[in-house]
Amino acid sequence: MEYSNAFVCLMGLGIVFFGLICLVALTTVMSLLCGRKQPAPAAPAAAVPAAPEVDRQALVAAVSAALAEELGTDVTGIRILSLKKL
């Protein structure tokens, strides 16, 4: 029996999508079975230590050196006016 190219293509796509749907169903069932039934007790909040002071001049020097290396220029040709934490 000779199968057409379209039939083979559609059967392949159908099998792949059926497999994907089975994977989604299995992961959903496993997450429901393995999920926690009771939440873990909350630990008391510890005091957060203050962040150490950042040496701004060293930070500007490091950023300048990285930019100069990336741009292929000398560090003296780069002037950073401000830094903003993202």
Contacts in CASP RR format, 6 or more apart in sequence:
PFRMAT RR
TARGET T0000
AUTHOR 0000-0000-0000
METHOD contacts of the structure
MODEL  1
MEYSNAFVCLMGLGIVFFGLICLVALTTVMSLLCGRKQPAPAAPAAAVPA
APEVDRQALVAAVSAALAEELGTDVTGIRILSLKKL
56 83 0 8 1.000
59 83 0 8 1.000
60 80 0 8 1.000
60 83 0 8 1.000
63 80 0 8 1.000
63 83 0 8 1.000
64 75 0 8 1.000
64 78 0 8 1.000
64 80 0 8 1.000
65 75 0 8 1.000
67 78 0 8 1.000
67 80 0 8 1.000
68 74 0 8 1.000
68 75 0 8 1.000
68 77 0 8 1.000
68 78 0 8 1.000
71 78 0 8 1.000
END
